[in-house]
Amino acid sequence: MKKLLTMTAVAALTLSANVFAQDGEAIYNKACQVCHSMGVAGAPKVHDAAAWAPRLAKGLDALVGSVKSGLNAMPPGGMCTDCTDDDYKNAIQFMSK
């Protein structure tokens, strides 16, 4: 019984992480477009592949770390106070294509 409960809990946590991840475009529209639509303070513009290329070369985990800690004029977490790491990754992937 204990094993079944543990397996159920792990499955629920795994599913909830995937279910609650937000769409990259939705996150961009909610929190990123204010700066990334016009390149405010040197922010790479949305869909500017050349501007995003050197950043993407660092890897998504490094970019998420920059978002979470803040970078240059971007405050910690950007403008998304409720985003998860997966949300940030989705937004970065949307903006960089």
C-alpha positions as CSV (number, residue, x, y, z in Angstrom):
1,M,0.0,0.0,0.0
2,K,2.8,2.4,0.9
3,K,4.5,1.7,-2.4
4,L,1.3,2.4,-4.3
5,L,0.8,5.7,-2.5
6,T,4.4,6.7,-3.3
7,M,4.0,5.8,-7.0
8,T,0.8,7.7,-7.2
9,A,2.3,10.8,-5.6
10,V,5.3,10.7,-8.0
11,A,3.0,10.3,-11.0
12,A,0.8,13.2,-9.8
13,L,3.8,15.5,-9.4
14,T,5.1,14.6,-12.8
15,L,1.8,15.2,-14.5
16,S,1.2,18.5,-12.6
17,A,4.5,19.9,-13.7
18,N,3.7,19.3,-17.3
19,V,0.0,20.4,-17.1
20,F,0.8,23.7,-15.5
21,A,3.6,24.8,-17.8
22,Q,2.4,27.8,-19.7
23,D,2.7,28.3,-23.4
24,G,5.7,30.3,-24.5
25,E,3.6,32.8,-26.6
26,A,1.2,33.3,-23.7
27,I,4.1,34.0,-21.3
28,Y,5.6,36.4,-23.8
29,N,2.3,38.3,-24.2
30,K,1.8,38.4,-20.4
31,A,5.3,39.3,-19.2
32,C,8.0,39.6,-21.9
33,Q,6.6,41.7,-24.7
34,V,7.0,45.0,-22.9
35,C,10.7,44.9,-23.3
36,H,11.4,42.2,-25.9
37,S,9.1,43.7,-28.6
38,M,11.2,46.8,-28.9
39,G,14.6,45.7,-27.5
40,V,14.3,47.9,-24.4
41,A,17.7,48.4,-22.7
42,G,19.4,45.9,-25.0
43,A,16.9,43.1,-24.6
44,P,17.0,40.8,-27.6
45,K,13.9,41.4,-29.7
46,V,11.4,38.7,-30.2
47,H,12.0,36.5,-33.2
48,D,15.4,38.1,-33.9
49,A,17.3,34.8,-34.3
50,A,20.7,36.6,-34.8
51,A,20.3,38.4,-31.4
52,W,19.3,35.3,-29.7
53,A,22.0,33.0,-31.2
54,P,24.8,33.9,-28.8
55,R,22.5,33.7,-25.8
56,L,21.2,30.3,-26.9
57,A,24.7,29.0,-27.2
58,K,25.0,29.3,-23.4
59,G,22.1,26.8,-23.1
60,L,18.6,27.1,-21.8
61,D,19.5,26.4,-18.2
62,A,22.0,29.3,-18.2
63,L,19.4,31.6,-19.8
64,V,16.8,30.6,-17.2
65,G,19.4,31.3,-14.5
66,S,19.9,34.8,-16.0
67,V,16.1,35.4,-16.0
68,K,15.7,34.2,-12.4
69,S,18.6,36.3,-11.1
70,G,18.0,39.3,-13.3
71,L,20.4,40.6,-16.0
72,N,21.3,44.2,-16.8
73,A,18.0,46.2,-16.7
74,M,15.8,43.0,-16.4
75,P,14.7,42.5,-12.8
76,P,14.9,39.0,-11.2
77,G,12.2,36.9,-12.7
78,G,11.7,39.3,-15.5
79,M,8.1,40.5,-15.4
80,C,6.7,37.1,-14.6
81,T,6.2,36.6,-10.9
82,D,4.5,33.2,-11.2
83,C,6.7,31.5,-13.9
84,T,8.4,28.2,-13.4
85,D,11.6,27.2,-15.0
86,D,9.7,25.4,-17.7
87,D,7.6,28.6,-18.3
88,Y,10.8,30.6,-18.7
89,K,12.2,27.9,-21.1
90,N,9.0,28.0,-23.2
91,A,9.1,31.8,-23.4
92,I,12.8,31.8,-24.4
93,Q,12.1,29.2,-27.1
94,F,9.2,31.2,-28.4
95,M,11.1,34.5,-28.5
96,S,14.2,33.1,-30.0
97,K,12.5,31.6,-33.1
